[in-house]
Structures are given as structure tokens and as C-alpha cells.
């Protein structure tokens, strides 16, 4: 279990939210899946909804029309200076996008695309430091970038956030690079996938039991891929009723 009570260091994935065409249906699905409760942001128009675990924020839902592009959970990197980091994004070959609605009362934010076309956000916490529970069942556990162009992606993120890069001996035959903050803390990774049609940050939630979660997702109106085991845990890909794909993992229980 990890409770987050302070603002995260720059470059840490610190918040996630999702655009959905039907807030009520999304709440029903994610309540069934993760046991979340919900609270609307009272000072914002448009019905931005905060997802709560044990009363603490873990994600957001934003009402938005359905789009042709497959929806994804949007990941925000922590920053102490949104404007300065946004400038580094542009200098490194990224582009800035219109600011996301609904979160002005929570944080100073910016949306961007990196040099290989993957969208992400910047989050300078104001009254809201981001996810306040992580790394436990029903909460965010990691984000990884899948891209057909891993080299330019590695160059971009090291330039913007000062990340260092490490290989991964646990997955031989895969092009996977760990991203680490300057203090050595791992924040995610870059997965080189030559078959990917585009680049995107992928969100993984921790769960207690992957097989039970898969059954629950299908019963709630979603779909699920086959479960599989890796050195890091038992995983599956879930698709919610709006076509949003994300992963879940039950990590091995450690003792001692």
C-alpha cells in the first residue's frame, strides 16, 4: 500500500483521467470493477468526476463526446513548474494541445504530444497532488509507453525530465527500457513495438486477483483478453464499455 500525501517529484506519473461519453455508465462499470466511489468537482462546470478509493482520489472521469480514436486513460506527469516543463516539451520536439477542461480547480495542467505522437499531461498540483493511493489493488500501479519508434521516444523523455535509462534482463527478446528519475526511482518504461500503428501511454491497475477481475469486467459489460503470467505478476487486458483498453496485474505476494 502506498499513500501519497505530498507532491510527487517532477516526472512521476501522478494523475490519470478518462474521457467518457456516459458518466453514469462509466461510474457503474468502474464501481463494479474496482469498488470506487465518486465525487463531482463542485467548482467546475461540465461534471468532472473524481474517483475515490477509501475516500481518497485515485483517478478522474471527464464527460466528452465519443471519438473515432480509441480512448485511453490519460496520464499526467508531476511538475513543479508547468510552464517551464511545457517549454521543454516543445524544445524536445513535442507539441502542446488545448488544455483539458474540468481540472482548473485541482491543478495547473497542460496536454501535449511527445515527439513520436503519444499524448500525455503535465500536472502542477494546486489543491490536488494527484493520485493519493497507488500500488495497491484498485489503484494505479504503472504506466508504460508502447511505440514503434523507441529511440526518439527515449531521447524525448530524457531531454524533458532528465530520466536515465536501464535495460531489462527479465524480458529477453523484448525492446523494453526502464525510465528512472534522476534520484533513481523507476517511473515506467518504453516498449518498442514495431507492429504498433501509433504510440500511446498504457495504464496498468493493480488488482488482488486477475482472474476474478476478468470475470467481473465481462459481467459488468466490458471485455477481457486472456490472462498471462510474467516475472512481475499475472496480467490481463481489459476493455471497458466505451472501448478503453487498460491492463491489470496481480503482483506476487512477498513475505519477510
Secondary structure, 3 states (H helix, E strand, C coil): CEECCCCCCCCCEEEEEEEECCHHHHHHHHHHHHCCEEEECCCCCCCCEEEEECCEEEEEEEECCCCCCCCCCEEEEECCCHHHHHHHHHHCCCEEECCCCCCCCCEEEEEEECCCCCEEEEEEECCCCCCCEECCCCEEEEEEEEECCHHHHHHHHHHHHCCEEECCCCCCCCEEEEEECCCCCEEEEEEECCCCCCCEEEEEEECCCHHHHHHHHHHCCCEECCCEEECCEEEEEEECCCCCEEEEEECCCCCC
